[in-house]
Amino acid sequence: METKYTLAEQWPLITEISRKKEIFWENPIYGKIMEAPQDFELTLEDIREADARLRRFAPFIKQAFDETVKDEGINESPLLPAERLQAHLEKEFHRIIKGSCFIKADNALTVSGSVKARGGIYEVLKYAEELAVNEGLIGLDGDYSLFSSETFKTFFSDYTIICGSTGNLGLSIGIISAALGFKVTIHMSSDAKQWKKDLLREHGAEVVEHEDDYSKAVDVGRQAAISDRNSYFVDDENSKPLFTGYAVAALRLQKQLDEAGITVDEEHPLYVYLPCGVGSAPGGISFGLKKVYGQHVHPVFAEPVAAPSMLLGVMTGRHNALSVRDIGLDNITIADGLAVGRPSKFIGKLMENQIHSFYTVADEQLYRLLAMTYDTEGVKAEPSAAASFMGPLRTAVEEGGATHVLWCTGGSMVPEEVWQSDYQQGKI
Ligand SMILES: *Cc1c(COP(=O)(O)O)cnc(C)c1O
């Protein structure tokens, strides 16, 4: 454990973190201009283009997934006022929360019921569009409901989509790939929940289970894709399309805040609490929000006490060179979607100066938060998503005009008996 002690000398908080204490860490380089320029450029215009791509595909989505008909094939989650949850949190934790809380209910996203429906689905659609356009099957102004025709499905059946996942990314990629006619192989880490594997197999995906953790599952998937020309690997650790798909959430949230009459400016800062695994989803959403709101939005990342990989990476500047195991943590948590021992280096380097702060949450607390949120707001979160609900208590913001968005990243696909068991845990 030499690393652990050397690291703790430089960053004393690491001692607390390695003992699985719940911590809050304000990022000292937040808002600073970093010396090393990024080779990755993504503009607001690129994010708008991604949004336009999703709109092109709306006729296909509508045809392929009945539950998307009511929103015309546009998959977006509601922004819900959360006054009752806010009051309950204040009472339970004996602390006033200044400003107003909202839940961004990505648990209610259609097709795959989690934040992964943003990036995962987007990346597969983008790839499908490229293949179809190159093949001359369609033009960008064509009728995209054709993507559900037999001609397209037969064409896509020669291609395999591969990804490594703790569960939800696999679900989103598996379901959308199968709907387009792709073959699909998902490499699942040992943390992945049984019901997620079962559901994927029902959709016709091949599920490969790994005894190792998530990083290993991603590696195996990446290698498998390299050896096959007709394979496409969705790389959760490095993917730009995935990141861009997540960033679209910013445009959608902006519209919802506008519609709700919520101002975001100097006196009315926006705090967004995002559960973080490898960093893609919270990183992409934060990136988009920074493009939209600049210094008036403050992204805050939440991780389980057993897997604070992004926190460790950003704090030490070592990113994916460090694993939570290096400080004696086991990466075992009920928050399966966040059970990532090593963060994405791409996201860490790109976002390190744009994340306001980090906090960690213990598993018992996740269960409690999940139960509270259901009891007060009727929102069904999965344990990973519940990490966001602790946010406003941790940042202890002073501005009365602040808006807090608690990003509920998943939950609606959790089977009833699993949900009941999680909920009961939270009531003890
Ligand atoms: C994957 C996931 C996250 C975090 O996304 P990353 O891209 O891994 O950081 C948060 N919540 C849920 C429910 C997830 O499935």
The ligand as an SDF file (V2000), in Angstrom:
LIG
                    3D

 15 15  0  0  0  0  0  0  0  0999 V2000
  -23.5620    4.9270  -16.3080 C   0  0  0  0  0  0  0  0  0  0  0  0
  -24.3700    5.5750  -15.2890 C   0  0  0  0  0  0  0  0  0  0  0  0
  -23.9480    6.7590  -14.6850 C   0  0  0  0  0  0  0  0  0  0  0  0
  -22.6120    7.4160  -14.9370 C   0  0  0  0  0  0  0  0  0  0  0  0
  -22.2270    7.5290  -16.2740 O   0  0  0  0  0  0  0  0  0  0  0  0
  -20.6830    7.4030  -16.6650 P   0  0  0  0  0  0  0  0  0  0  0  0
  -20.6360    7.7560  -18.0870 O   0  0  0  0  0  0  0  0  0  0  0  0
  -20.2930    5.9690  -16.4260 O   0  0  0  0  0  0  0  0  0  0  0  0
  -19.9280    8.3050  -15.7640 O   0  0  0  0  0  0  0  0  0  0  0  0
  -24.7880    7.3230  -13.7400 C   0  0  0  0  0  0  0  0  0  0  0  0
  -25.9640    6.7600  -13.4200 N   0  0  0  0  0  0  0  0  0  0  0  0
  -26.4130    5.6290  -13.9870 C   0  0  0  0  0  0  0  0  0  0  0  0
  -27.7300    5.0670  -13.5800 C   0  0  0  0  0  0  0  0  0  0  0  0
  -25.6160    4.9920  -14.9430 C   0  0  0  0  0  0  0  0  0  0  0  0
  -26.0440    3.8640  -15.4980 O   0  0  0  0  0  0  0  0  0  0  0  0
  1  2  1  0
  2  3  1  0
  2 14  2  0
  3  4  1  0
  3 10  2  0
  4  5  1  0
  5  6  1  0
  6  7  2  0
  6  8  1  0
  6  9  1  0
 10 11  1  0
 11 12  2  0
 12 13  1  0
 12 14  1  0
 14 15  1  0
M  END
$$$$
